[in-house]
């Protein structure tokens, strides 16, 4: 699994992993990782994904909701009903270590955690 070392992103992910290891009840959400580094565009756009920079991890897609899957479309104007199956405890641990969660976006992506420490400056 490739993850950026810029701004110690890899250390933040290691801290998340260590803390999540204390919660075996969440293991099914964390195995079969959906991906980290992958040079590609955001699906249905010509914009680069944050995966292209190695600052993003997608957890198990089997327990995730993604707006394009839920509406079976790529229309960014589609009316969406938020869906989520990821425990908020997982979200809070990632956020504690400088990650933002795609489940907080209008075009939600609940498997997606992106290292953005500037949003959590201390």
ChimeraX attribute file (.defattr): number of C-alpha atoms within 10 A of each C-alpha:
attribute: neighborCount
match mode: 1-to-1
recipient: residues
	/A:1	8
	/A:2	14
	/A:3	19
	/A:4	17
	/A:5	12
	/A:6	11
	/A:7	12
	/A:8	13
	/A:9	22
	/A:10	17
	/A:11	15
	/A:12	19
	/A:13	23
	/A:14	13
	/A:15	16
	/A:16	20
	/A:17	14
	/A:18	11
	/A:19	13
	/A:20	18
	/A:21	13
	/A:22	10
	/A:23	11
	/A:24	9
	/A:25	9
	/A:26	15
	/A:27	13
	/A:28	12
	/A:29	19
	/A:30	20
	/A:31	12
	/A:32	13
	/A:33	15
	/A:34	15
	/A:35	19
	/A:36	23
	/A:37	19
	/A:38	14
	/A:39	13
	/A:40	14
	/A:41	14
	/A:42	13
	/A:43	11
	/A:44	11
	/A:45	10
	/A:46	9
	/A:47	10
	/A:48	13
	/A:49	18
	/A:50	21
	/A:51	21
	/A:52	15
	/A:53	17
	/A:54	23
	/A:55	24
	/A:56	27
	/A:57	23
	/A:58	21
	/A:59	22
	/A:60	20
	/A:61	19
	/A:62	14
	/A:63	14
	/A:64	20
	/A:65	21
	/A:66	20
	/A:67	24
	/A:68	18
	/A:69	11
	/A:70	13
	/A:71	13
	/A:72	9
	/A:73	11
	/A:74	13
	/A:75	11
	/A:76	13
	/A:77	7
	/A:78	12
	/A:79	11
	/A:80	14
	/A:81	11
	/A:82	17
	/A:83	15
	/A:84	15
	/A:85	13
	/A:86	19
	/A:87	10
	/A:88	10
	/A:89	12
	/A:90	17
	/A:91	20
	/A:92	14
	/A:93	16
	/A:94	23
	/A:95	20
	/A:96	14
	/A:97	19
	/A:98	21
	/A:99	27
	/A:100	22
	/A:101	22
	/A:102	19
	/A:103	23
	/A:104	12
	/A:105	12
	/A:106	13
	/A:107	18
	/A:108	21
	/A:109	23
	/A:110	26
	/A:111	27
	/A:112	26
	/A:113	24
	/A:114	22
	/A:115	25
	/A:116	18
	/A:117	18
	/A:118	9
	/A:119	11
	/A:120	12
	/A:121	7
	/A:122	5
